[in-house]
Amino acid sequence: MKVAVTGGSGFIGSHLVDRLKDEGYEVIVIDHRVRPHRKDVQFEDVDILDVASVISATKGCDYVYHLAAVSNVNYAYKYPVYAVELNIKGTTNILEAARLNGVRRVFFASTVWVYTGTRENGNGKMDEDAPFYLPDAGHIYTSSKITCEMLIHNYWQLYKQPFTILRYGIPYGPRGRDELVIPIFIRKALKGEPIVIQGDGSQYRNYVYIDDLIEAHILASSPKAENQVFNLEGPRRVSIKEIAEAVKSALGGDVRIEFAPGRPGDYKGKEVSADKARKILGWVPQIEFEEGIRRTIDWYREAHAEELGLTKEAAVR
């Protein structure tokens, strides 16, 4: 079985590549300029905005996991034209390549941020059937993901290209991108700098540990998941303030927490149900947040020992 992973050199993609290799798949990493972290996979240095190159790179693939995107919301805010182009046109190019190459299914990395543009449908939580109210989308990043989901449905309706949409909760864990909030908080705390919270810290996410998130991708390869949308939400809400306090608790010592103005268009958080993933896929996150934070701090301390000025012994304590 041959599988391509776009964005396979990134945080989530690299963990997915590891798991796919463990499962015995032949893996192709499609990324631009950034090589994968392991050498036993095929690497295609491809810009997903180049449709001809995407078609060539995915030829012969059974599945395509499409994770490549502008996923940093601050970057999308600063560079909206590029974010729209890469996220929307890039996704369309993946879908077109899949259609022409007869790919059995495209798995798309969406996000719970799409629920910024939804309204309550009476059950107390946002589920996969909640309708979008487009004026409330609130952010370029959110709108780009909603648009991609619409295009994916179009490609099924018009061309019968099978899909599975995975709406990620907020992932965290080893190899997390430096600009994500948890690595930022960990880095500042380890360097003796204050942790700065944007807003009052009440914004919340249902964080999901990377191993749990990747498990959902494997379960979603089941035929039961074809042409379905799943929320991959963490087990409970975690506020930004709680993250800072969890880092402080794990590290001990004199970790300072400060507050700053909030960022424009921030996702405040909504109650999102992962019941569908539990019922259909049997997916239940296993890693508690506090344990995930400890694992992430341990990895970060070792991976960045030189930057932090730590000895080898101190880095792996």
C-alpha positions as CSV (number, residue, x, y, z in Angstrom):
1,M,0.0,0.0,0.0
2,K,1.5,3.3,-1.1
3,V,0.6,6.5,0.9
4,A,1.6,10.1,0.4
5,V,1.7,12.6,3.2
6,T,1.7,16.3,2.2
7,G,3.4,18.3,4.9
8,G,5.1,15.1,6.0
9,S,8.2,17.0,7.3
10,G,6.1,19.0,9.8
11,F,4.9,18.4,13.3
12,I,1.8,16.3,12.8
13,G,3.0,14.9,9.4
14,S,6.2,13.5,10.8
15,H,4.4,11.6,13.5
16,L,2.0,10.3,11.0
17,V,4.9,9.2,8.8
18,D,6.4,7.3,11.7
19,R,3.1,5.5,12.4
20,L,2.4,4.7,8.8
21,K,5.9,3.1,8.5
22,D,5.2,1.1,11.7
23,E,2.0,-0.1,10.0
24,G,3.9,-1.3,7.0
25,Y,3.0,1.3,4.4
26,E,5.2,2.5,1.6
27,V,5.4,6.3,2.4
28,I,6.0,9.3,0.2
29,V,6.6,12.6,2.0
30,I,5.6,15.5,-0.1
31,D,7.0,18.7,1.3
32,H,8.7,21.9,0.0
33,R,12.3,22.5,0.8
34,V,12.2,20.7,4.2
35,R,13.4,17.1,4.2
36,P,11.7,14.5,6.3
37,H,13.2,13.5,9.7
38,R,13.9,9.9,8.5
39,K,15.7,8.5,5.5
40,D,13.6,5.4,4.9
41,V,10.8,7.2,3.1
42,Q,10.6,8.6,-0.4
43,F,10.9,12.4,-0.5
44,E,9.3,14.6,-3.2
45,D,10.3,18.2,-2.9
46,V,7.1,19.7,-4.3
47,D,5.3,23.0,-4.0
48,I,1.6,22.0,-3.8
49,L,0.7,25.1,-5.8
50,D,2.3,23.3,-8.8
51,V,-0.4,21.0,-9.9
52,A,1.7,19.1,-12.5
53,S,4.3,18.3,-9.8
54,V,1.5,17.2,-7.4
55,I,0.0,14.9,-10.0
56,S,3.5,13.3,-10.7
57,A,4.3,12.9,-7.0
58,T,1.0,11.2,-6.1
59,K,0.9,8.8,-9.1
60,G,0.4,5.2,-8.0
61,C,-0.7,6.2,-4.4
62,D,-3.6,4.5,-2.7
63,Y,-4.1,7.1,-0.1
64,V,-3.1,10.8,0.3
65,Y,-3.1,12.4,3.7
66,H,-3.2,16.2,3.0
67,L,-1.7,18.0,5.9
68,A,0.3,20.8,4.1
69,A,-1.1,24.2,4.8
70,V,-0.6,27.6,6.3
71,S,-1.6,26.5,9.8
72,N,-0.1,29.3,11.8
73,V,-3.0,31.6,12.3
74,N,-0.7,34.6,13.1
75,Y,1.0,34.0,9.7
76,A,-2.3,33.7,8.0
77,Y,-3.4,37.0,9.5
78,K,-0.2,38.7,8.3
79,Y,-0.1,37.1,4.9
80,P,-3.8,36.5,3.9
81,V,-3.3,36.2,0.1
82,Y,-0.6,33.5,0.4
83,A,-2.6,31.7,3.1
84,V,-5.7,31.6,0.9
85,E,-3.7,30.5,-2.1
86,L,-1.8,27.7,-0.4
87,N,-4.7,26.4,1.6
88,I,-7.4,26.6,-1.0
89,K,-5.6,26.2,-4.3
90,G,-3.1,23.8,-2.8
91,T,-6.0,21.6,-1.6
92,T,-7.7,21.8,-5.0
93,N,-4.5,20.6,-6.6
94,I,-4.4,17.6,-4.3
95,L,-8.0,16.8,-5.1
96,E,-7.4,17.1,-8.8
97,A,-4.3,14.9,-8.6
98,A,-6.2,12.3,-6.6
99,R,-9.0,12.3,-9.2
100,L,-6.7,11.9,-12.2
101,N,-4.5,9.3,-10.4
102,G,-7.4,7.2,-9.1
103,V,-6.4,7.7,-5.5
104,R,-8.7,5.6,-3.3
105,R,-9.2,8.3,-0.6
106,V,-7.9,11.7,0.4
107,F,-7.7,12.5,4.1
108,F,-7.9,16.2,4.8
109,A,-6.5,17.9,7.9
110,S,-9.2,20.4,8.9
111,T,-9.7,22.0,12.3
112,V,-12.2,22.8,15.1
113,W,-11.6,26.4,14.2
114,V,-14.3,26.0,11.6
115,Y,-16.8,26.0,14.5
116,T,-16.1,29.7,14.9
117,G,-18.5,30.0,11.9
118,T,-21.2,27.7,13.3
119,R,-24.2,28.2,15.6
120,E,-25.7,26.0,18.2
121,N,-27.9,23.3,16.8
122,G,-29.7,22.4,20.0
123,N,-27.6,19.5,21.4
124,G,-25.3,21.6,23.6
125,K,-22.2,20.8,21.6
126,M,-21.0,21.5,18.1
127,D,-21.0,18.3,16.1
128,E,-20.2,17.5,12.5
129,D,-23.7,18.4,11.3
130,A,-23.6,22.0,12.7
131,P,-24.3,24.4,9.8
132,F,-21.9,27.1,9.0
133,Y,-22.9,30.8,9.4
134,L,-20.4,32.3,7.1
135,P,-20.4,35.9,8.5
136,D,-19.1,34.5,11.8
137,A,-16.1,32.7,10.4
138,G,-13.9,35.4,11.8
139,H,-10.5,34.6,10.4
140,I,-8.8,34.0,7.1
141,Y,-7.5,30.7,8.4
142,T,-11.0,29.6,9.4
143,S,-12.5,30.6,6.1
144,S,-9.8,28.8,4.1
145,K,-10.5,25.6,5.9
146,I,-14.3,25.9,5.5
147,T,-13.7,26.5,1.8
148,C,-11.5,23.5,1.5
149,E,-14.1,21.3,3.1
150,M,-16.7,22.6,0.6
151,L,-14.4,21.8,-2.3
152,I,-13.8,18.3,-0.9
153,H,-17.5,17.6,-0.9
154,N,-17.7,19.1,-4.4
155,Y,-15.1,16.6,-5.7
156,W,-17.2,13.8,-4.2
157,Q,-20.5,15.1,-5.6
158,L,-19.1,15.9,-9.1
159,Y,-16.2,13.4,-9.6
160,K,-16.8,10.7,-6.9
161,Q,-13.4,11.3,-5.3
162,P,-13.6,9.6,-1.9
163,F,-12.5,11.5,1.2
164,T,-12.3,11.7,5.0
165,I,-12.2,15.1,6.8
166,L,-10.5,15.1,10.1
167,R,-11.2,18.3,12.2
168,Y,-8.3,18.5,14.6
169,G,-8.6,19.7,18.1
170,I,-5.4,21.6,19.1
171,P,-2.5,19.1,18.9
172,Y,0.6,19.2,21.1
173,G,3.5,17.1,21.9
174,P,7.2,16.4,20.8
175,R,8.3,18.2,17.6
176,G,5.6,20.8,18.0
177,R,6.2,23.9,16.0
178,D,8.1,26.6,17.9
179,E,5.3,29.2,17.3
180,L,2.6,27.1,19.0
181,V,1.5,28.2,22.4
182,I,2.7,25.2,24.4
183,P,6.3,25.2,23.0
184,I,6.4,29.0,23.5
185,F,5.4,28.7,27.1
186,I,7.9,25.8,27.7
187,R,10.7,27.7,26.0
188,K,10.2,30.9,28.0
189,A,9.9,29.0,31.3
190,L,13.1,27.0,30.7
191,K,14.9,30.2,29.7
192,G,13.7,32.0,32.9
193,E,11.5,34.4,30.9
194,P,7.9,35.2,31.8
195,I,5.1,33.3,30.2
196,V,2.9,35.9,28.4
197,I,-0.8,35.2,28.0
198,Q,-2.6,37.1,25.2
199,G,-6.0,38.1,26.6
200,D,-7.3,37.1,30.0
201,G,-6.4,33.4,29.6
202,S,-10.0,32.2,29.6
203,Q,-9.8,31.2,25.9
204,Y,-9.8,27.4,25.9
205,R,-9.1,24.5,23.6
206,N,-9.6,20.8,23.9
207,Y,-5.9,19.9,23.5
208,V,-5.2,16.5,22.0
209,Y,-1.8,14.7,22.5
210,I,0.0,13.9,19.2
211,D,0.0,10.1,19.8
212,D,-3.8,10.1,20.3
213,L,-4.3,12.3,17.2
214,I,-2.2,10.0,15.0
215,E,-4.1,6.9,16.3
216,A,-7.3,8.5,14.9
217,H,-5.7,8.7,11.4
218,I,-5.0,5.0,11.4
219,L,-8.6,4.2,12.6
220,A,-10.0,6.5,9.9
221,S,-8.5,4.3,7.2
222,S,-11.5,2.0,7.9
223,P,-14.1,1.8,5.1
224,K,-16.6,3.1,7.7
225,A,-14.8,6.5,7.6
226,E,-15.1,7.0,3.9
227,N,-16.9,10.3,2.9
228,Q,-17.3,11.2,6.6
229,V,-16.2,14.1,8.8
230,F,-14.8,13.6,12.3
231,N,-14.0,15.9,15.1
232,L,-10.8,14.8,16.8
233,E,-11.2,16.8,19.9
234,G,-9.3,16.4,23.2
235,P,-11.1,14.9,26.2
236,R,-11.6,18.1,28.1
237,R,-11.3,21.9,27.8
238,V,-8.0,23.5,28.8
239,S,-7.7,27.2,29.2
240,I,-4.6,29.1,28.1
241,K,-4.1,30.1,31.7
242,E,-4.2,26.4,32.7
243,I,-1.5,25.6,30.2
244,A,0.7,28.3,31.7
245,E,0.0,26.9,35.2
246,A,0.6,23.3,34.1
247,V,4.0,24.3,32.7
248,K,4.8,26.1,35.9
249,S,3.8,23.2,38.0
250,A,5.8,20.7,35.9
251,L,8.9,22.7,36.1
252,G,8.6,24.1,39.6
253,G,10.8,27.1,40.5
254,D,9.9,30.7,39.9
255,V,8.0,30.7,36.6
256,R,6.3,34.1,36.1
257,I,3.0,34.5,34.3
258,E,2.1,37.8,32.7
259,F,-0.8,39.1,30.6
260,A,-1.0,41.1,27.3
261,P,-3.7,42.2,24.9
262,G,-5.5,39.5,22.9
263,R,-4.9,38.8,19.2
264,P,-7.4,39.7,16.4
265,G,-9.9,36.9,15.4
266,D,-8.8,34.5,18.0
267,Y,-10.8,31.3,18.4
268,K,-12.4,31.6,21.8
269,G,-13.3,28.0,21.9
270,K,-16.6,26.1,21.7
271,E,-17.9,22.8,23.0
272,V,-17.1,20.4,20.2
273,S,-18.3,16.8,20.3
274,A,-16.0,13.9,19.4
275,D,-18.8,11.4,19.9
276,K,-19.0,10.4,16.2
277,A,-15.3,9.4,16.2
278,R,-15.8,7.4,19.4
279,K,-18.9,5.6,18.0
280,I,-17.7,4.9,14.5
281,L,-14.0,4.7,14.8
282,G,-13.7,3.6,18.5
283,W,-11.3,6.6,19.0
284,V,-10.9,7.7,22.6
285,P,-7.9,9.9,23.6
286,Q,-5.7,8.2,26.2
287,I,-3.1,10.8,27.3
288,E,-4.2,13.1,30.1
289,F,-3.1,16.8,29.6
290,E,-0.8,16.9,32.6
291,E,1.0,13.7,31.4
292,G,1.3,15.1,27.9
293,I,2.8,18.4,29.2
294,R,5.4,16.4,31.1
295,R,6.3,14.3,28.0
296,T,6.5,17.5,25.9
297,I,8.7,19.3,28.4
298,D,11.1,16.3,28.6
299,W,11.4,16.2,24.8
300,Y,11.9,19.9,24.5
301,R,14.6,20.0,27.2
302,E,16.5,17.3,25.4
303,A,16.0,18.5,21.8
304,H,17.0,22.1,22.7
305,A,19.6,21.4,25.3
306,E,22.4,23.4,23.6
307,E,20.1,26.4,23.1
308,L,19.1,26.2,26.8
309,G,22.6,25.8,28.0
310,L,21.9,22.4,29.6
311,T,24.3,19.5,30.1
312,K,23.4,16.1,28.6
313,E,22.6,14.9,32.1
314,A,20.3,17.9,32.9
315,A,18.6,17.6,29.6
316,V,17.4,14.0,30.1
317,R,16.5,14.2,33.8
